[in-house]
Amino acid sequence: MGLANGLDAIEVGLRAAGIGPGAEVVTTPLTAYATTLAIERCGAIPVFADIDPETACLDPASVARCVGPDTRAVLVVHLYGRAADLTGLTNLCDFHDILLIEDCAQAHAAIHSGRPVGSFGKFAAWSFYPTKNLGALGDAGALTTNDRDLADRARRLRNYGQTDRYHHDLPGMNSRLDELQAALLLERLPYLHSWTQRRRQIALRYWSEICHPLLHPLSLPSDPDSHVHHLFVLLSPARDDILLALEKHGVKALVHYPLLSTEQTALGTHRIDPEGLPNAHNHARQCFSLPIHPYLSDDEIAQVIQACNSLPEALFD
Ligand SMILES: *Cc1c(COP(=O)(O)O)cnc(C)c1O
């Protein structure tokens, strides 16, 4: 069903799943802050697990250390467009009898073990913000689920908690998907596959042609279908100097994300993995993203690669 944006899709889904005050939701600290905010807005408490340094997505071993008696759900983010370890997380959630929920805002059409992301969790939340792999011309979002009751509650929550016209059973909100955005998304949807293929091509070129001792691209998954390359992320111990040097070559690199959710001053009550979040902290200090949208020309891609490879090797010590 359509919702006004991705943040609302997570919040409405959590509330429709009965998650609220007193409940804990385990999630990643390395994500758009909206993931954390949605948990807080439904009154639940976020618990932060560490990432797998290889994928930058949730590490199931750390999630296992975070699960406590009040834990009701794990909210996984398929970060940068890469399907997280859904096998490990599904097993863990089944074992503890808690819900798996998927934040698919960056991973439209990514596949895990032959099945699309979004089909593993109790529900999945999607964003069609203009910068996402499938974007509208303004804010837009969606929630998908196989659970009829959850879908029914979510439909009411997004429409003032209304059951029948002018009868309100739930304290809802207004989070309808604007119809002009919906119409635009329907027109754009057929292009998603070719856009994703183009992103894969660009990622493969970056991966195979960028060669510099200070630049360490995140690895590509063995199954190419499991990554839709919302972002192309590298790590570097000299990240901040590299951003400046690339800008001088006309290449604008961004940082996703400079701060973990645990470092945001807006964050309220929360817990973290008792063993800390060393991988997430290390990643946030070193990560940066190169341009990868599907309309980059071959010349522009070559220019980015050239800018990376021509960075001085000794400048940054
Ligand atoms: C963009 C994004 C959101 C929020 O979506 P909005 O439509 O901007 O509210 C949530 N989670 C992740 C991982 C995102 O990238």
The ligand as a MOL file (V3000), in Angstrom:
LIG
                    3D

  0  0  0     0  0            999 V3000
M  V30 BEGIN CTAB
M  V30 COUNTS 15 15 0 0 0
M  V30 BEGIN ATOM
M  V30 1 C 15.5670 7.1640 2.5600 0
M  V30 2 C 15.5490 6.1710 3.6490 0
M  V30 3 C 14.5190 6.1210 4.6140 0
M  V30 4 C 13.4530 7.1630 4.7240 0
M  V30 5 O 12.6980 7.3430 3.5870 0
M  V30 6 P 11.9540 8.7490 3.3600 0
M  V30 7 O 11.0580 8.4700 2.2070 0
M  V30 8 O 12.9880 9.7660 3.0890 0
M  V30 9 O 11.1720 9.0360 4.6220 0
M  V30 10 C 14.5400 5.1040 5.5450 0
M  V30 11 N 15.5170 4.1820 5.5520 0
M  V30 12 C 16.5310 4.2100 4.6710 0
M  V30 13 C 17.5740 3.1410 4.7400 0
M  V30 14 C 16.5960 5.2020 3.6830 0
M  V30 15 O 17.6160 5.2210 2.8250 0
M  V30 END ATOM
M  V30 BEGIN BOND
M  V30 1 1 1 2
M  V30 2 1 2 3
M  V30 3 2 2 14
M  V30 4 1 3 4
M  V30 5 2 3 10
M  V30 6 1 4 5
M  V30 7 1 5 6
M  V30 8 2 6 7
M  V30 9 1 6 8
M  V30 10 1 6 9
M  V30 11 1 10 11
M  V30 12 2 11 12
M  V30 13 1 12 13
M  V30 14 1 12 14
M  V30 15 1 14 15
M  V30 END BOND
M  V30 END CTAB
M  END
